[in-house]
């Protein structure tokens, strides 16, 4: 029935205890029309509007009967007596899983995504750009989890002496990404010693994937130390400390807070805004949700309470892992009110994840 640009996954089993037998085509068409009208206008949708928008050869009375059935089955609700109806979370779920027609990105948006999420930029620049673009194109909040591990190919390392038992480590990764780290050492080193140590690391590990460098260093450090020169041992130890330090604690980049405030203010009120932003500040809930999504391929759509966290009960969260070749490097998401344009946001999240994953994947 719908033309999928991508395949959103229900985070739970696709069942609804209120659903009963599957809806007939006419009821599905009216529900689809109601959800689309409500997303577009933000107002309860009446029977006359549905007759006009759905272009069905039925009377308003017939539409009212179908709406009453949909309400009994939990797909729509009436916010006020004698008013039109709005979709419930179950109605949104049925819409997203079976009824929505996904829209391709505009050509200009796709060109901007491709241009800004391309190889040759640092990991930090790419993650920041992805969160900003998600927010800019969705008019909601864009969230991108920072990869837990550094990735890429080690090109060059330098060790520079600092005051006390401290050393500045400069790592050049891939073609141009520079990562600086200060490490503590057991003793002070001269500039000559540090240059010799860096030469040893560059000679043996330049051009090798970072993960493989870590593994080889650990393997060499476990070898017979009597057969290894002291400076070689210390060079390995410094490199190991520097690479460990690059494995930052889980974090994410958030863009578009003002868009989120505006959307939630219309739909959920001030209290919900406060709860959502407190959850972002705590980070734990959002990171846990994104971590769970990283294990599954493709787009996942959490509507309201489906996220499992009270703070996001009034929100929809659309996530997708980014990476390449089945190796997930992280997860990105759009967070907004349940009344969002799923037909546009789901493809946006899907394509952004693909482009970011390709740009961040190890490359020569």
Buried (B, 14 or more C-beta within 10 A) or exposed (E): EBEEBBEBBBBEEEEBEEBEEEBEEBBBBBBBBBBBBBBEEEEBBBBEBBBEBBEBEBEBEBBBEBBEBBBEBBBBBBEEEEEBBBBBBBBBBBBBBBBBEBBEBEEEBBEBBEEBBBEEBBBEBBBBBBBBBBBBBBBBBBBBBBBBEBBBBBBBBBBBBBEEEBBBBBBBBBEEBEBEBEBEBEEEBEEEBBBBBBBBBBEBBBEBBBBEBBEBBEEBBEEEEEEBEEBBBBBBBBBBBBBEBBEEEBEBBBBBBEBBBBBBEEBBEEEBBEBBBEBBEEBEBBBBBBBBBBEBBBBBBBBBEBBBBEBBBBBBBBBBBBBBEEEBBBBBBBBBBBBBBBBBBBBBBBBBBBBBBBBBBBBE
